[in-house]
Amino acid sequence: MSSTFRFLQGVFPVTGAGLDKHALLDESLTYEVPEGRRAQVLYFRGGNASDELVIVVLVRDGVPMRWFPIGAKGDVHVPLRVVEDVEAGEVLELHLAAPSGLVASVVVDLGLVEV
């Protein structure tokens, strides 16, 4: 069986609504596993250009799956290989929570393999 790599990535503007209020960061950061396939999340990398903590939230079918805090002017790399399968039809999204009123930019890179 062949595998295909998929990436949810880019540089995005942030407008914070509160650390307890995560929302979809950008429409392009949504991935639905095709029928007859499954996916595994391989890694998450992120960078934060602001002077405040931000949190990237990996959401599966509307439920938070993993939380990735990124410190002020910081970055993070989290290997996630063989954590769990994401089944056909399930939807992954990258959400963001940031302090209320924060205006900044973040870099995100979520790597997946579809098998």
N, C-alpha and C positions, 0 to 999 in steps of 0.2 A: 504494500500500500504506500502511495506517495504522501509526502507531507508538504505542507505549504506554510510558509512563515507569514504572519500578519503583524502589523504594527499600528498602534494608536499613538501618534506622536505629533509634536509641534510646539510652537511658542504661542502662548495665549494671554490676553489681558485678563486681569482679575479685578473684580469689584466685590469686596467682602460684605457679607450680610450677618456675620457672626460665626464663631467657631463651632457652634452647635447647629448650624443651618447649612448643610451641604446641598449643592445643586449641580446639575450637569455643566461641566466646564465649557464644552463646545459640542455642537451636533456631530462633528466629525469624529468625536471620541466615543462612538457607539459601534459595537460589533455584535452581530448575530451569527451563531454557529449554524452553518448550512445543514440541511437535512442529510442524513447518512454520514455525517462527520462528527467528530468531537474535537475539542481544543484543550490545550494546556497552556497556562500562563507561565512563561519562562523567566521573566524579570520585569522589574519596574525601576526606572531611573527618573529622577526629577530634580529640578533646580528652582530656586526661589530668589528672585531679584529684590524682594522687599526687605524692610527692616523688621518684619513681624513673622511669627510662625504661621504657616499655612498647612492645611491637611488635604492630601489627595485621597479620595475614597474610591476604591474599586467596588462597583455595585453589580450584583448579578440578579437579574429579574426583579429589580427594585429594592433588593435587600443588600445592605453593606456587607461586603465579603472580606475586605482587607483595608486597613487604614495606614497611610504613609505620611507621617508628620515630616515636614521639611522646615528646618530652622531658618532664622533670619539670614539672608544672603548665603544660604547653604545649599547643599545637594545631598542626594541619597541614592544608593544603588542597592536593590534588594533582589537577590537571586530567588526564584520561586519554583524552580524545576520540581516536577513530580509532587506537587502539593495536592492537586486534585483535578479531575477531569471536569470540563464544562461540556454539557451534552447538547446535542442538536436542538435547535430552536431556542436555546437560552441566550439571553442578551447581556452583554457586559457593557458598562459605561464607566467613564472616569468623571467623578464629581470632585468639587473643591469646596472646602470650608475655609474662610478667612475672617479675621477680625472685622467687625462692622466698620464700614467706611474706607477700608483699605483699597487703594488703587495701585496696582503693580502688574508684573508679568511673571509667569511661570513657564518652565520648560517641562514637558512630560514625554516619556517614551516607555510604552508598555509593549513588550514583545510576547507574541503567542505563536504556537505551532498548531496547525490544524491537521488532523490525521483522519 
